Amino acid sequence: MNASRTRAVTVTASLAAALIVAGCSSPGSGDSGESTTQAAPMAKGDLQDGYQQVIKDVLPSVVQIDASDSLGSGVVYDDKGHIVTNAHVVGKEKNFKVTTATGEQTLGAKLVAAYPEQDLAVIKLDNVPSGLKAAKFGDSEKAEVGQIVLAMGSPLGLSSSVTQGIVSATGRTVSEGRTGGATGATIANMVQTSAAINPGNSGGALVNLDSEVIGIPTLAATDPDMGDSAAPGIGFAIPSTMVKTVADQIIKDGKVTDSGRAALGITGRTVLGDDYKPAGVAVVEARKGGGAADAGIEAGDIITKVGDADITTITSLSEVLAGEKPGDKAKVTYTRDGADKTADVTLGEI
């Protein structure tokens, strides 16, 4: 299954925007039939009240972003007017129109910086309106499969929309395509959700019942057997821990200074084998001072494994490296002049 981003209302592939909501307890098994019958409506009412409270708390912090040729969502990050969103929402634009949840005012905003490698960006309002409410960002590492989630954003231009689902999985590594403005990023530790995600949800909020944003909706799965149409109920959100890491650096320094992402220090391309199927990554350049070059890997070598993982494409290499950290050591298997070789590479940083 492939993953495609939700970038604008004109994009047919959908994007994931989900929110994690704490689970509710069920009636005790020791209750009598009568008490169970009475407790069920109360539990339903409590859950509904919980949803409505989360929406009341978080929705004012979710905005719609108009980037002239795309439409997406964003989340108010602080009281200074910084808004975090996806890099593919802002594209190459520098100026934006931002609509608040009430829809009563459209505000101007400018790009602070984008970090396509993680598909994140920060923009800043030209004038901060009174009462602007920053969202509370939680700890995505505490997300658990089965937790209820709400997705907030502007699908198909319908601002302030909310959908509901669960956390379907955590720790997913997903790669974007490079068509239609997608960044081609490979993103690790994504939160998978069943909440309905549609074009325009990109950059919105994934929130839990504690009214905490635990992810930024970014991708939805597509089914190649159905013409790459969206696969219902399979969406992905960038974890809030990474969002905070990137946003804090952009706000402080105007760029990402410490990505925390591992790299071999090469420029590579996918190569095909005799059967015309992807068979490895050819090293186009091994940058001087990089981990690969220091370990003896040269231009023309073909990387076929990192550790025990087979490498067939540049995407598969990116996905493996996404699970590593700068400074880690990796055993790289490669071929040179038809002979297999190995090298212990100390990974650098993107």
Disulfide bonds with the S-S distance in Angstrom:
none
